[in-house]
Structure formats: structure tokens, C-alpha cells
């Protein structure tokens, strides 16, 4: 079971402590205690905590400009026993309506992991909401093609291209049925 951790605002760990990372490809309207109903993206992050592993389900609340964390109630568990809990975490977010994609963390180069981790809101927390014309991807990260600033590196553009290919393939799959 995943319980809210309302005091946590970020997951301030280094990329090398992350074992697996899943990200939503669609925003979902959510209503959480203390926040108005709003669109949010989702992440499922498996990370090391000491010698064990932990799973965090994170909702990126767009209007509030805040991350909302859910942590597993079992606490840190041995790394070899994480698979059933990861399935439970994915079921938890998919039951809310999210379509999740595995970012294939273990297949990325170390530099790609670092770049991706730096550009996601998980490590630093979300910035205060600012009204602008920057397009949001539905999970708290700006669109690297249309955003400004340090976003837009090769790794970001590649991830966005992969995401768009995935969406196109899913569309074809659903159209076939």
C-alpha cells in the first residue's frame, strides 16, 4: 500500500541511486487533500535507501507547482524483493488513469541518466507555477522542443522523440481494435 508523505517536496538523491524510473505519458485530473482538482503527471521511482530499495509514486501537480509523494508502507526492502512492489506501484497509478512508460533506466548511459534526472522535477522539486506559453508534457517537465533555457539537450530531444513514437504506436494499436 502507498501512503502519502505530505512533507516531502523532492527526491534529492543522485541519479546513481535510482534503479528504475517510469513516467506517465498523459496528464490526469486528480483531487488530493489540500489542493484543488488539477491535472497532474505521474512518476514511479525505485531508488536505493541505504542497503535496501524503496519505491516512490510521485504526482506532479501542475497548477500547485508541487510534487505529491506516496511511499510504500513497507519501508526499505531488499533489492531482490522489489518486483512485486513495483507491480503494485504501477497498478496504483494506472488505476488513477495514467499510462505509464518504462524509461529503461538500466539501458541508459551514465551521462544520459544524469541529464535526464537533472531535467525531471523529482530531484529539485517543481518550480513555483508561472503563467507562460511553454508547453507542458503532462508530468511536470517542459517540452524540450519548445522550452527555453538549459532544456533542449540532445538527450532531452531524444527522449521526446521516443515519447512521440510511443504515443503514435499506441494510437495505431488502439485503432486496430
FIGU-462153 format. One line per 5 residues: for each residue z, x, y of C-alpha. Coordinates in nm, 4 decimals. Layout:
N
Z,X,Y  ...
//
This chain:
177
0.0000,0.0000,0.0000  -0.0756,0.1208,0.3515  0.1798,0.0695,0.6248  0.1233,0.1032,0.9997  0.2515,0.4120,1.1760
0.2501,0.2927,1.5364  0.3991,0.6163,1.6735  0.1168,0.8432,1.5570  -0.1655,0.8850,1.8088  -0.3703,1.1557,1.6385
-0.4047,1.3609,1.3235  -0.3570,1.7032,1.4814  -0.4454,1.9201,1.1850  -0.7166,2.1797,1.1371  -1.0393,2.0971,0.9563
-0.9472,2.3221,0.6642  -0.6604,2.0841,0.5747  -0.8989,1.7886,0.5301  -1.0100,1.7252,0.1697  -1.2255,1.4150,0.2149
-1.3414,1.2004,0.5048  -1.5008,0.8572,0.5073  -1.6299,0.6801,0.8183  -1.7372,0.3254,0.8910  -2.0973,0.2593,0.9850
-2.0160,-0.0711,1.1504  -1.7584,-0.1874,1.4040  -1.5395,-0.4824,1.3027  -1.3408,-0.7221,1.5188  -0.9703,-0.6647,1.4462
-0.6440,-0.8113,1.5714  -0.3436,-0.5817,1.5469  0.0120,-0.6389,1.6679  0.0472,-0.5450,2.0341  -0.3272,-0.5253,2.1014
-0.5829,-0.7883,2.1986  -0.8583,-0.8605,1.9460  -1.1290,-0.5977,1.9795  -1.3980,-0.4029,1.7968  -1.2819,-0.1012,1.6030
-1.4313,0.1650,1.3797  -1.2533,0.2998,1.0734  -1.1844,0.6321,0.9059  -1.0227,0.7204,0.5739  -0.8959,1.0771,0.5740
-0.7458,1.2684,0.2809  -0.5546,1.5714,0.4063  -0.3000,1.8254,0.2885  0.0638,1.7935,0.3792  0.2472,2.0941,0.2503
0.1519,2.1484,-0.1139  0.0606,1.7808,-0.1596  -0.2011,1.5403,-0.0230  -0.1784,1.2345,0.1990  -0.4188,0.9562,0.2952
-0.4514,0.8020,0.6392  -0.6521,0.4907,0.7217  -0.7320,0.5042,1.0913  -0.8754,0.2320,1.3122  -1.0356,0.3475,1.6384
-0.9644,0.0673,1.8878  -1.2407,0.0815,2.1479  -1.1014,-0.1299,2.4297  -0.7479,0.0057,2.3964  -0.8748,0.3631,2.3678
-0.6272,0.4319,2.0896  -0.6140,0.5211,1.7234  -0.4082,0.2935,1.4982  -0.2823,0.4678,1.1833  -0.1941,0.3310,0.8416
-0.0329,0.5758,0.5989  0.0179,0.5309,0.2271  0.3728,0.4240,0.1422  0.3932,0.6697,-0.1472  0.4136,0.9674,0.0888
0.2697,1.3048,-0.0103  0.1453,1.3088,-0.3705  -0.0014,1.5847,-0.5913  -0.3685,1.6544,-0.5119  -0.4723,1.5715,-0.8683
-0.3435,1.2140,-0.8342  -0.5247,1.1254,-0.5110  -0.8312,0.9458,-0.6591  -0.6644,0.6073,-0.7303  -0.5012,0.6074,-0.3879
-0.8343,0.6908,-0.2205  -0.9909,0.3936,-0.4009  -0.7066,0.1747,-0.2712  -0.7619,0.3025,0.0844  -1.1349,0.2305,0.0683
-1.0669,-0.1165,-0.0712  -0.8190,-0.1736,0.2143  -1.0777,-0.1042,0.4867  -1.3669,-0.2682,0.3026  -1.1565,-0.5848,0.2717
-1.1472,-0.5886,0.6539  -1.5273,-0.5899,0.6568  -1.6082,-0.2232,0.7059  -1.8991,-0.0500,0.5363  -1.7771,0.2997,0.4616
-1.9790,0.6136,0.4031  -1.8523,0.9364,0.2486  -1.9207,1.2202,0.4916  -1.9401,1.4548,0.1892  -1.6830,1.6854,0.3413
-1.6832,1.9202,0.0424  -2.0600,1.9776,0.0767  -2.0453,2.0832,0.4432  -2.0296,2.4449,0.5554  -1.7048,2.5533,0.7214
-1.8687,2.5668,1.0652  -2.0122,2.2167,1.0163  -1.6690,2.0870,0.9165  -1.5095,2.2407,1.2242  -1.7780,2.0987,1.4560
-1.7567,1.7531,1.3018  -1.3756,1.7496,1.3088  -1.3718,1.8570,1.6767  -1.6108,1.5755,1.7731  -1.4250,1.2983,1.5929
-1.1366,1.1243,1.7694  -0.8965,1.1853,1.4793  -0.7767,1.5313,1.5819  -0.7269,1.4827,1.9564  -0.6763,1.1076,1.9734
-0.9012,0.8802,2.1717  -0.9523,0.9332,2.5442  -0.8439,0.6586,2.7818  -1.1086,0.3866,2.7975  -1.3675,0.4392,3.0697
-1.6370,0.1890,3.1548  -1.9723,0.3655,3.1211  -2.3197,0.3336,2.9760  -2.2548,0.5762,2.6892  -2.3401,0.4107,2.3599
-2.0612,0.3884,2.1037  -2.1353,0.4319,1.7357  -1.8671,0.1824,1.6307  -1.5993,0.4264,1.5229  -1.4736,0.5861,1.8398
-1.7282,0.8686,1.8638  -2.0026,0.8594,2.1245  -2.3658,0.8568,2.0255  -2.4648,1.2259,2.0273  -2.8208,1.1462,2.1274
-2.7219,0.9545,2.4398  -2.3807,1.1026,2.5180  -2.3184,1.3850,2.7592  -2.1054,1.6961,2.7633  -2.0415,1.9116,2.4557
-2.1523,1.6331,2.2228  -2.5099,1.6722,2.1084  -2.4930,1.9886,1.8998  -2.7207,2.0343,1.6024  -2.4515,1.9173,1.3570
-2.3935,1.6001,1.5581  -2.7645,1.5181,1.5748  -2.7994,1.5828,1.2023  -2.5047,1.3528,1.1241  -2.6535,1.0818,1.3466
-2.9913,1.1191,1.1716  -2.8189,1.0876,0.8313  -2.6320,0.7818,0.9531  -2.9514,0.6165,1.0742  -3.1261,0.6926,0.7420
-2.8332,0.5392,0.5549  -2.8482,0.2241,0.7667  -3.2237,0.1974,0.7057  -3.1771,0.2407,0.3283  -2.9004,-0.0208,0.3219
-3.1258,-0.2586,0.5117  -3.4020,-0.2120,0.2551  -3.1550,-0.2566,-0.0286  -3.0199,-0.5842,0.1139  -3.3722,-0.7068,0.1907
-3.4664,-0.6560,-0.1739  -3.2120,-0.9151,-0.2847
//
